[in-house]
Amino acid sequence: MPNTSINIHQEYQRLLKSQNFERFTLDYSILKSHIEKLKIINQVQESAISIFDLSQLKHVYVSKDYESLLGWNLNQAEEQGINYINSKIHPDDFDTLNKAGINYLKLAFELKEKAIRKLWDFKYVTDYRILNKKGDYIRVIEQHKVLELDKNNNIWLALSILDLSPDNDIESKARSRLIDIKKGEIFKIPEFINNAQEEQLLSLREIEILQLISKGLISK
C-alpha cells in the first residue's frame, strides 16, 4: 500500500478511535433488541445488514446475506474483522472511501457536539466496487446511519445496509453522498477542499452555506 494510502487509512482509523467510551455504561441489551428487529427485516428484504460497534471497533452483527449476496466467508470475516472487508474493496476505491469517511466522521462528531438532534436527520450513502463470490468486481450501494449514542453522546452503534447497485457500473470510482432525510436534500461529500489545505474539511456551517448557494441564493 502506498504511503499516501497508509496515511489516509491511519487518519480514518484515528478518528474512529478518538471517542472515549466508558465500557461499563454501555447497555448491550439495546444491541440485542436492534438485532432482533433487523432479523425480521431480513426476512422480507434481501439486504446485507451489519452493525459496527465504535467502542470495540468491530462489527457486532453481520447478516447471513453477506454470504448469499457476495459469497463472503462469514467465519473468516469474523476472525479477520475489518481487514477482511477491506481486502474485498476495489483498490482504486479504497482511498476515496477512506477520504469520504474522514469527512463524514468529522461532520458527525460536529453534529454530536453542537446539534445532536440533527445527527439523526442524516444518512451517509456510498457506492463502490467490491469482489463477489465469483471473484469479479460488482457495484454495491451502502447506506450508513447512526443507530445509538452512549450516555456521554459518543457515537456508539452504526447501522449499514448494503445492496447490489441497480446499474452495476464497474468503470466509475467510488462515490459518497450525504442525505438530509427530513429535507430530502442530497449533496456529494467532498474529499478535500483544496490541495493546499488537505486537512481543512468542510464544517457543518460551510455545508449549509453551499446548499443555500446551490438553490440560487447569493453567498451573503
Number of C-alpha atoms within 10 A of each C-alpha: 6 6 8 10 15 12 12 19 18 13 16 21 15 12 14 17 14 13 16 10 19 12 10 6 10 15 11 9 9 11 17 13 10 16 19 10 10 17 14 10 13 15 9 8 13 17 21 21 24 22 24 19 19 20 20 13 15 13 18 16 18 18 19 19 20 22 15 15 16 20 15 19 14 17 9 10 16 16 10 11 15 13 11 16 13 12 12 17 17 19 14 13 17 20 19 20 23 19 20 22 24 24 21 22 15 18 18 22 19 15 18 18 12 12 12 15 9 13 20 18 15 21 17 22 21 20 24 27 27 21 19 18 14 8 11 10 19 20 23 22 19 19 19 18 18 20 17 18 15 16 13 12 14 19 23 21 22 17 18 19 16 21 20 18 15 9 9 16 15 16 11 13 17 21 17 24 18 18 19 17 12 10 9 9 11 16 14 14 22 17 21 17 12 11 8 8 9 10 13 12 19 19 14 14 9 11 14 12 15 14 15 14 13 12 8 8 11 9 9 6
